[in-house]
């Protein structure tokens, strides 16, 4: 059934203020599902079920689908979904803050969503704290550059573009074209021996600390994990001092994007740092 006709039957007028633009192209929906490489052992988290057309397709391949929909007007439609779908009529962002940021036990291993565009940036921030197997997102085309060049997101993700989506493939038609992406977690910095990347991630994941303190504790953790060398705080401070990072940046929280570039560049010479201990 056409999405517009379905909405008319239930008397639902999409609300653009809630980013209610529904993907109506079956071929693109199938591409999203295929890209997720779903198995019956997978538990999928979806954000913004809407009319449930993507949700239904996910349910045919995944063992379980947890989907969030804040607009209860869609309940009569979503109640018809298969039994392996659990619809939660609440904010997905609240769920992420509770389950993701502090590494609490999670219920899913894949995130698949036509993301309400106003939630994209908060979602990406939360994903930096999460462990997952796969994330497939439909995002505004103009957001690609934002993710590529954002110093925080670039510390955690790389992108693979799956397919571009014309705005005419949505109902109602939004103002912007979209793109489906595979959001790939950057290789583990401990395994690859990338100290600069490790510290960039560490200072962001400890964003309430001053940069100097996050770097200090990050270095202590790095040498313990990588080399099994116990260094103390003074030794860590000496290493930081040798990088000549501006004191003004060290004495504040990591809210200046410049600090991420500096940390990457100044801590590249891991071997020489090690030799100074």
N, C-alpha and C positions, 0 to 999 in steps of 0.2 A: 504494500500500500504506500502511496506517496506520502511524504512527511507532511506536506501542507494539508492534505485531505485528512490525515490522522489527527492533526492538531485541531482542525475544524470540528471533527466529530466530538472531541473532548472539550471544545470551547476554550482552547489555550492559545493566547496571543503571545508569541515569543517576546521576551523582554531584552532589548539590546543592552540595557544597563547592567544586566547579569551575563553579558557575553553569550546570549542564547542564539548561536548560529549553528545550525545542524548540518553536518556533512551528509549529503544526499547521494553521493556517487558510490554505488556498490563496488565498483572495481577498485577504487581507492581504499574503501573500507577493507576489502580483501587483501590489498597490498599491506596495509597496516598489520593485519592479523598474521599474514605470512612472515612479515619481517620480525615479528615477535618470537618466532620459532617455538611455539607453544607445545607443551607436553601435558599429559594428564596429571603429572606431579606438580605442575606450576600453580601457584596462587597469584592471581593478577589483581593489582590495585588500579582501578580506573577513577578518574576525577571528572565529574560532570556527566552523569549518565544521560541526561536529557530524555529523548524518546526511546533510548535503549537499543538503537540499531547497531552500534558498535558493541555494546554490552552483549547482545545476543550472539554475535559472531564470535566473540571471545569465549563465551560459555561453551561453544561447540568443540573447543580444542583444549581449554584449560581445565584443570581439576576443580578450581573454584575461582569465582570472581567476586571481589569486594568492590562495590561501586558507590560513590558518593553523589548525592543529588540534593542540593539545598532547597530546591523549589518543589514543594509537596503537590503542586498541581499535576505533576507527572506520575503520581502514585498509581492511578488507575491503569496507566499504560505499563509501568514498570512491574506491577504486581503479576503480570502475565509472563514474566521471564522465567526460564527454567529454574529448577530447585537448587542448582549449584551456584546461583547468583544471590548474593546478600546485598540488598540496597540499604544504605544508611543515609537517612535524611538529615544530614548535618554538614558542617564545614570540613572539607578534606584538610584544610590548612591547620585546623585545631588538632586533627589527628596526627599530622606530620610533626607538629611541634612537640607533642607528647611522646610519639613513638620514635621519631627519627633523631632529633637533635641530641638526645642523651643516650643514644644507642640502646634504648629499651627493646625488649623482645618484639620482633615484628612478625606480622602475619603473612606477608607476601614476599615474593622474590622477583616479580616483574611489575613495572609501572607502565601502563599503556593508556594514553589519554589524548583526546582532542581538548587540549587545555583551555579553559576559559582564559582569554588572553590577559586579563587583569591579574591573574594568579601566576603567570609565568615566572616573573622574577622571584617572588617569594618561594615558589616551588623549587627553582634552581638553587636558591640559597639552602633550602632544607636538604636537597639531594646531595649537597657537599658533605653532609653528615651521615649519609646512609650507605649501607652495603646492599648491593642488588646485583642481579644477574643480567637484567635487560631493562632499558628505558626507551620506549618509542613514543614520541610526542609530535602532535601537529601544532605548529607555532606560526605566528605571523612571519612572513618572508623577511620583513625588515628587521626582525629580531636576530637573524643569523649573525650579522656583524656585531651586535651587542654581545652575543655569547663568545664569539671568536676573540674579541678584543678586550673584554672585561678581564682585568688582571686576576680577579678572584676566581671566576668561572674557568678561566684558562689554566688555573692551577689544579683543576679537578677533572675537567672533561675535554674530550675531543669529539668532533661531530662527523657523522656520515649522513649526507643528504640522500634520502630514499626517493622522494618524488616531490615535485612542486605541484601545488593545488590552486587552480584558479578560484577566485572568489565566487564565480558563478556556480561552483560545485556545492555551495552552501545555501540553506534556506533559514531565515532570510539572508539576502546577500550582504556580507560585511563590506567595509571600506577597503580592506587590504587582501592581497593574495596570501596564501599560506604555503608551508612546506612541511613535509613529514621528515623527521630526523631520528637517527639512532644516536642517543646520547651515551657515549662510551666513556667509562671510567678510565682515567689515565693509569698506566701501569704503576704498580706499587713502588713507591720511592725507596723503600728499604731494600726490596729485591734488586732494583736497578742501581742502587748506590747513588741516588740523586739527592744529595744533601740540600741543595737549593730548593728543590721542589718539596722535600719533606718539611723544611722550615716555613715555606710559604703556606702550606696546608696547615701546619701546626699553629702559626700565629692567627690564622683566620678562625680555626676551630677553638681558639682560646681568646676570642675577640674582646672579652671583658678585661683581660690583662693588658698592662703596658707592653709595648713591643719588646722592650729590653728584657722584661721578665719572661715573656713567652719564648723569646729566642734562647734565653739562658736554660730554661727547663727543657726546651726542645733539643738543645745540644746535649744536655745530660742524657736524655732519653735515646738520642741517636747513637752516641758512643757506646751506651750499654747494649743496645739492640744489635748494632752492626759489628762492633769490635769486641764486645764484652769488656770494655775499658771503663771503669768507674771514674768519672771526673767530678770534681766538686764545683760549687757555684763560682768560686773565684777563678778557676780555670776556664769555665764557660764565659765569664765576663771578660777575661783576657782575650779570648778568641773573638768575641764580639767587638772589642776595642780595636783589634787589628784590622777589622773590615772598614773602619773609618766611616761608618754610616752616621749621618747627621744626628746629633744629639736631640734635636727638636723632634725628629721622627721617632727616635727610640723612647722618648719620654711621653708618648701618647699611645692611645689605642690604635690598632691598625685600620684607621678610617681614611687614610690617605693612600690612594691607589699606587703612588710612587714607591711605597715601602716594599711592595711585592716584587717589583722589578729590581730594586736594589738588593733585596735578599737573594734573589736568584743569581744576580751577577757577582755579588761579593762573596758568596759561599760556594762558588764553583770549584775553587781550588781545594777540594777536600783533602787530597793527599798532603798538601803542604800544611794544612791546618793540623792534621793528625801528627805530623812530624814535630810540631811545636810543643806537644804535650810532654 
